[in-house]
Amino acid sequence: MRQPFSAEEAPYDVVRLRGNFLTALGASGITQRELAIASDVSVDAIRRSLVSNMADPQLSTIVKVAAALGMSAAQLVEGIDA
């Protein structure tokens, strides 16, 4: 099992992980702006949008992020709400 980061390796690992994450986002077609929008929308707002048949333009970003993660928007909401 991986031990917690030591003080010496933490900065390197954080930069490396961030780089890997941004590379994965780029490969999935998600922009950093879209991810920021998706993470800034409340769970209640997502639920309201799902009920209103995706009338909220931000929901399309949520759906895109969820699809990139291999999830439906509803599964993403359940995961956030858990």
C-alpha positions as CSV (number, residue, x, y, z in Angstrom):
1,M,0.0,0.0,0.0
2,R,1.2,3.5,-0.9
3,Q,2.5,5.5,2.1
4,P,1.5,9.2,2.5
5,F,3.6,11.7,0.5
6,S,6.8,12.7,2.2
7,A,7.6,16.4,2.3
8,E,10.3,15.9,-0.3
9,E,8.1,14.1,-2.9
10,A,4.8,15.8,-2.4
11,P,5.4,18.8,-4.7
12,Y,6.7,16.6,-7.5
13,D,3.8,14.1,-7.1
14,V,1.2,16.9,-7.1
15,V,2.6,18.4,-10.2
16,R,2.8,15.0,-11.9
17,L,-0.7,14.0,-10.9
18,R,-2.1,17.4,-12.1
19,G,-0.3,16.9,-15.4
20,N,-1.7,13.4,-15.8
21,F,-5.2,14.7,-15.0
22,L,-5.1,17.5,-17.5
23,T,-3.8,15.1,-20.1
24,A,-6.7,12.8,-19.4
25,L,-9.1,15.8,-19.7
26,G,-7.7,16.8,-23.0
27,A,-8.0,13.2,-24.3
28,S,-11.6,13.1,-23.3
29,G,-12.4,16.4,-24.9
30,I,-13.2,18.2,-21.7
31,T,-11.7,21.6,-21.2
32,Q,-10.6,23.0,-17.8
33,R,-13.4,25.6,-18.1
34,E,-16.0,22.9,-18.6
35,L,-14.7,21.0,-15.6
36,A,-14.9,24.2,-13.6
37,I,-18.5,24.8,-14.7
38,A,-19.4,21.2,-13.9
39,S,-17.9,21.3,-10.4
40,D,-19.5,24.6,-9.6
41,V,-23.0,23.5,-10.2
42,S,-24.9,22.4,-7.1
43,V,-26.4,18.9,-6.9
44,D,-29.9,20.5,-6.5
45,A,-29.3,22.4,-9.8
46,I,-28.3,19.3,-11.6
47,R,-31.4,17.5,-10.3
48,R,-33.7,20.3,-11.4
49,S,-32.1,20.3,-14.8
50,L,-32.5,16.5,-15.1
51,V,-36.2,16.8,-14.2
52,S,-36.7,19.6,-16.7
53,N,-35.2,17.6,-19.5
54,M,-31.9,19.3,-19.7
55,A,-33.2,22.8,-20.1
56,D,-30.2,24.2,-18.2
57,P,-27.3,24.9,-20.6
58,Q,-24.8,24.0,-17.8
59,L,-26.3,20.5,-17.7
60,S,-24.8,19.7,-21.1
61,T,-21.4,20.3,-19.5
62,I,-22.3,18.0,-16.7
63,V,-23.4,15.3,-19.1
64,K,-20.2,15.7,-21.1
65,V,-18.0,15.4,-18.0
66,A,-20.1,12.4,-16.8
67,A,-19.8,10.7,-20.2
68,A,-16.0,11.2,-20.1
69,L,-16.0,9.4,-16.7
70,G,-18.2,6.6,-18.2
71,M,-21.2,7.6,-16.1
72,S,-24.7,9.0,-16.7
73,A,-25.5,12.5,-15.3
74,A,-27.8,10.7,-12.8
75,Q,-24.9,8.5,-11.6
76,L,-22.7,11.5,-11.3
77,V,-25.3,13.2,-9.2
78,E,-25.6,10.1,-7.0
79,G,-21.8,10.0,-6.6
80,I,-21.6,13.7,-5.7
81,D,-24.5,13.3,-3.2
82,A,-23.1,10.2,-1.5
